[in-house]
Structures are given as C-alpha cells and as structure tokens.
Amino acid sequence: MKKILITAGCVALVAVNANAAKNCCGKCTYNTNDLACTANCCDSTGTTVGSPDANHIILVTTKTETVTCATSSSGANLVTCRSTYSCKCEQGYYGTPVANLGGTCSGTCTRCPSSGGVYGTTASSGATSITECYIPSGTTRTFSDSVGSGTETITSNCYYTN
C-alpha cells in the first residue's frame, strides 16, 4: 500500500503498513470496504515537539489528515496526509531558524548574553529577538563599575535591549 505525503509543497510516496494504520471508516457515509478504509488512513496526526539539536534548534512537526468522502457507494473516499514543519530556538536562545523540505532545520540560535557572569534566559522556547532575553529576578551577579565592585541581586526581570 502506498500513501501520498505532502511536505511543504513537495510530494513524496511513503510505504504504509496497512495493519498498523488506524481505522477511519466512521468518517464517511459510504464505507462499504472496511479494509480499504483502514489501509488508507494516515498513520498518525497531531503535533510533535522534538528535542533541541546541537545548534539549540527544536523541530516541530504537525501531521494532519483530511478525509474527502465519496458521494456514492460506488465512489472512493480520499484521505490526504500532510506533514508541516517549523523550527524554533530552545529556551535561553533566540533566532529565526527555518524548516527545510523533509523536516530538517537550518539557521542559527544565539545564546542570550551574559551579565555579571550570568547568562540570560527567555520565558520559553521560540524567542526570535534579543529583547526577549532577560536576567531573572532573584539572580545574584557580580558587577564592577566606576563606583566599585561587588555582587547584586536582581529584583525584577532585567530585559536586554537592542
């Protein structure tokens, strides 16, 4: 059994194990062939968030299934399986990595700058700008300026600017 997988504008044929497919027969009025219905369903749907790679980039894969039902018992149900990809930086990094065909990422994620020996962070993964980086409230860091040097505790999130 073959299935058409549409990926970011490109089409690839993917071999499908009919025994592993889920049953989608209940989605259409005309389901005279249960075996064909089961074999033609997408293997999975939903969103999967990967782990950060060596470049601190996270791949997000979203799989969707669209069923176009037959309009008569002699027609055929059409199931379209589609995978879309996006990429984002892990927490503590910022940038705009891009998804390539086939579900790979490219680009750069830059670590939030440090201040007083402490690296900044971001509220979550997916920051695109340095202005989303901050030194968290409660952090103790060292300082040295024209008045003197020592340690200080940040009393509220201290965000970076361009």
GURO-643124 format. One record per residue (C-alpha): residue number from 1; residue in three letters; z, x, y. Coordinates in steps of 0.05 Angstrom, whole numbers. Example, Ala and Ser with C-alpha at 12.3 -4.5 7.8 and 13.67 -1.06 7.14 Angstrom:
<torbas>
1/ALA/156/246/-90
2/SER/143/273/-21
</torbas>
This chain:
<torbas>
1/MET/0/0/0
2/LYS/-17/27/70
3/LYS/13/5/136
4/ILE/-13/18/206
5/LEU/37/52/251
6/ILE/21/53/326
7/THR/54/111/362
8/ALA/47/119/437
9/GLY/-26/97/437
10/CYS/-46/134/373
11/VAL/-54/102/305
12/ALA/-30/134/240
13/LEU/-32/107/169
14/VAL/34/111/134
15/ALA/43/102/59
16/VAL/93/47/43
17/ASN/133/36/-20
18/ALA/128/-39/-29
19/ASN/192/-41/-69
20/ALA/232/-12/-10
21/ALA/205/-60/43
22/LYS/247/-117/69
23/ASN/228/-189/57
24/CYS/197/-221/120
25/CYS/165/-282/86
26/GLY/211/-331/122
27/LYS/180/-314/189
28/CYS/116/-353/178
29/THR/99/-425/158
30/TYR/46/-404/106
31/ASN/79/-357/56
32/THR/41/-371/-8
33/ASN/43/-299/-32
34/ASP/114/-273/-31
35/LEU/95/-205/-58
36/ALA/43/-193/-3
37/CYS/93/-217/49
38/THR/147/-168/25
39/ALA/99/-110/19
40/ASN/72/-120/90
41/CYS/138/-118/127
42/CYS/160/-58/167
43/ASP/209/-12/132
44/SER/259/-15/190
45/THR/268/-38/261
46/GLY/318/-21/316
47/THR/336/39/358
48/THR/359/106/331
49/VAL/390/158/377
50/GLY/383/229/348
51/SER/429/288/356
52/PRO/416/339/412
53/ASP/368/395/393
54/ALA/375/469/412
55/ASN/347/451/481
56/HIS/400/397/492
57/ILE/347/342/486
58/ILE/360/276/449
59/LEU/303/237/417
60/VAL/309/161/419
61/THR/265/123/370
62/THR/254/48/376
63/LYS/219/12/318
64/THR/193/-59/328
65/GLU/159/-109/283
66/THR/112/-163/307
67/VAL/90/-217/259
68/THR/27/-258/275
69/CYS/28/-317/227
70/ALA/-32/-346/193
71/THR/-55/-414/219
72/SER/-73/-440/150
73/SER/-53/-428/78
74/SER/-118/-390/66
75/GLY/-105/-343/124
76/ALA/-65/-278/125
77/ASN/-2/-261/162
78/LEU/-9/-198/203
79/VAL/51/-151/212
80/THR/47/-96/265
81/CYS/98/-39/261
82/ARG/107/3/324
83/SER/150/63/339
84/THR/161/84/411
85/TYR/197/148/432
86/SER/236/170/492
87/CYS/276/233/506
88/LYS/338/246/547
89/CYS/386/303/562
90/GLU/454/306/527
91/GLN/518/295/567
92/GLY/533/353/613
93/TYR/458/368/624
94/TYR/405/338/669
95/GLY/329/337/669
96/THR/268/295/651
97/PRO/244/314/582
98/VAL/184/275/556
99/ALA/165/246/489
100/ASN/103/273/456
101/LEU/59/238/404
102/GLY/92/238/337
103/GLY/163/234/363
104/THR/178/303/389
105/CYS/206/321/457
106/SER/187/374/507
107/GLY/214/395/574
108/THR/279/425/600
109/CYS/350/402/605
110/THR/392/443/653
111/ARG/467/451/644
112/CYS/508/424/701
113/PRO/531/481/747
114/SER/600/511/743
115/SER/650/516/799
116/GLY/713/559/794
117/GLY/696/576/722
118/VAL/689/502/701
119/TYR/623/471/682
120/GLY/607/402/709
121/THR/592/343/665
122/THR/555/276/670
123/ALA/581/206/657
124/SER/537/201/595
125/SER/473/228/565
126/GLY/408/215/604
127/ALA/423/246/672
128/THR/359/264/709
129/SER/387/297/772
130/ILE/439/349/791
131/THR/471/296/835
132/GLU/495/262/770
133/CYS/536/324/753
134/TYR/609/328/773
135/ILE/674/366/761
136/PRO/721/313/731
137/SER/785/290/764
138/GLY/845/327/737
139/THR/807/392/724
140/THR/842/456/746
141/ARG/796/511/771
142/THR/802/577/807
143/PHE/780/588/878
144/SER/771/644/927
145/ASP/754/633/1000
146/SER/767/664/1068
147/VAL/838/637/1068
148/GLY/858/663/999
149/SER/851/651/925
150/GLY/887/614/870
151/THR/880/551/829
152/GLU/870/479/848
153/THR/868/412/813
154/ILE/811/365/828
155/THR/840/297/849
156/SER/776/256/843
157/ASN/708/268/810
158/CYS/673/321/852
159/TYR/597/309/850
160/TYR/544/361/863
161/THR/491/352/917
162/ASN/420/378/921
</torbas>
